[in-house]
Amino acid sequence: MKTYNIEIQKVKSMSNGHGLINVRIDAIVAPQSRAQDHDDAGEPHTVLSLTEANARVMMLLLKAQIAEFDKRKARSRF
């Protein structure tokens, strides 16, 4: 399994369709070195890094997209 370090620079837009949330971002993607490739459990992992401001933007946009999904659900399902 290939692992990467992903650093989000900017969240450009978000949309949803067919049950997926699509996010357009500017990001730096670099392969992770073998020395950092495994955590304590020995499992490979990919790291996603973003600033607090970008994390807040992502959280607000995700909340808006999820609210849009919930509006389309049939009321009888609750």
N, C-alpha and C positions, 0 to 999 in steps of 0.2 A: 504494500500500500504506500503510495506517495503521500508525503505530508508537506504542508506549506505554512508559511507565516503570511497572513493576510492583514494588511493595515488599511482600513477604510479612511480615505482622505475627505470625501464629500458624498453625501446622499443626494442624488439628483432628482429622482422621482420614484413613485411606487404605484403599482396598479395590480388589479387582481382579475383573474379569469380562470375558469375551469378548475376551481379549487386550489389555485396556486397564487401566492403573492410574489410578484416580480419587482425587484428593486434594481434601479439603475444607479450605479455608484462609480466613483473614481477610487481606485484602490491600488496599492502596491502588493504584488503577489510574488513571493520568493520561495524557492524550495528550502525546506528546513534542513540544516546540517545533520549528519548522522549522530553527532554527539548530543543534540537536543531532540532527537527523533522519538525518544521513548520517555514516558513518565515513570514514576516509582513502580507502577504495576507492570511495566514492560510493554504497554500497549502504545502503538503509534497514534499520534494525534495531530490535528491541524489547529493552529492558533489564529483566532480572529481578534484583532486589536482595533479599538476605535476610541476617540477622545470622548470625554464626558458630554460635550456639546453634541457630537454626532450620535452618541448613544441616546440622548434625550430626543433628538430629531427622529431617530429610528423608532423609539418607543411611541412617540406621538403618532407617527404615520401608521405604525402597526395597529394601534388602538383604533384609528379611524377606519382602516381597512377591515378590521374584525367587526366593528360596529356596522359597516356596510354589509358584511356577510350575514350578520344577525338580523338585519332588517328584512332580508329576503327569505328567511326561514318561515315556514308555516307556523302560525300561532298555536295550532293544536299540538305541536311537538313539545311545548313547554309544560 
